[in-house]
Amino acid sequence: VYAVIDTNVIISSMLTHNTASPTKLVMAYVRDGVIVPMINDDILEEYADVLTRTKFSFAHEAVSEMLKLFNVRGNVSIPECLTWDFIDPNEYTEEDNELFNKYFEEYCKGPKVDVIMANPGFDNFTFE
């Protein structure tokens, strides 16, 4: 499954101690290769910027491990031409996924994204 993973999902997974939380499951699926994060340099830079903010107080080692995970497991196929502003991370829909894929295929010539994971409170998170 190819996925664009918003920083909110990563932050929530690092903050929670509940191993059954949807965000922890997302990160476990990334580690296991079930989810392939779609990344580029801009996305990795945003992850690093957000995860190192003092308000989160994440240990340097934890941030390094998370960034390493995305560098190792991520698919660096998202070209720099991609614009993120048209997707509201709190209210994305299936139509947003379709719009994203149409835009991506038409303008960026990249692989299809299966899901945009932006809201850490999403329900019914499963893969078969």
N, C-alpha and C positions, 0 to 999 in steps of 0.2 A: 504494500500500500504506500503510495507516494503522498506525502502530507506536508503542507506548510504549517509549521508550529510556531504560534505566537509566543512572545516572551512571557505572557501571563501564565501559560501552561507550565513553562519551565520553572518560573518563580514559585507557583503553587506547589509543584512537585518537590521543590527544595524546602519549602516551608512546612509542609505537612509531615506528620509522623504516622499517618494512616496508610499502611502499605496497600490497602485495597481502594484507595482513592483513584478516581479516573485519571488524574494527572500522573500519579505514580505508575499506573498501568501504561499510560502513553510512553513514559520514559523506559519502562521495562521492555515494551515492544520495540522501541528504538534500539535498545541494547541488544535485543535478540534478533534484530534484522527484520522483524515483521513490518514495522513502519520505517520507511526510508524518508528522512527529512529532506525537503527540497531547500537548498541553501545557496547563497552566493556571498561574496565578500561583505556586501552591505548588511546582510542578515547576521553574519557572524560578528560583525562590528557592533551591531545593535545589541545582540546577546551579551557581548563582553561589556558594553557600556552599562546596560541595565543591571546585569548580575553583580557588577562591582560598585553599585551605588551604596553609600554608607547606610541608608535607611534599612537595607536588608541585612547587613552585617554577616554576609556569607563568608565562610572561611575561604581563604585564597585557594587552598587545595580543592575544595568542593567546586569552586568556579572553574578552576583549571580542568578538573575531571569532566565537568559538564561540557565545556568547550571542546575538549578532546573527543568526547563522545560524538559531537556533531561533526567534527572534522573527519573522524574515522567512518562514521555511519552515514553521513550526509551525501546527497547527490548534488554535485556542484553544477547542475544543469540549468539553474535559473540564471539567465543572462542579466546584465545590468540594465537592460531596457525595461524590465518589469517595474510597474508602478503599483504601490500597495494602497494608495489613498482611497480607492473606490470601495474598499471593504471595511465596514464598521465592525471591529473585532467583538463587539458585544451583541450584535444583531445579525450575524451572517446567516444566510439561508442556503437551501439547495440551489436556488437561482444564482446566488453569489458564486457557488462552486462552478456552475455552468458558465457564468460570465467570465470568471477567472480562466477557465479552460479555453473558452473561445478566444479571449484576448491573448492568452499564452500561446496557443497554437498558431494564431493568425500573425502575431507580431513578433514573438520571441522564438518560435520554432522549437519549443521544448517539449518534453514528455508530458503526458496528461497527469494532472494532480487529482488524486482520488478524493481528498478531503482537506478542508482548511480547519485546523484546530486552533481556535482563537479564544474560546470561552472555557475557563477552567471548571465551570459548574455544569458542563454538559451532562446529560443523562443518557442512559442506555448505551454506554460505550462498550462495544464488543466487536471482535473480528472473528470470522469463521474460516 
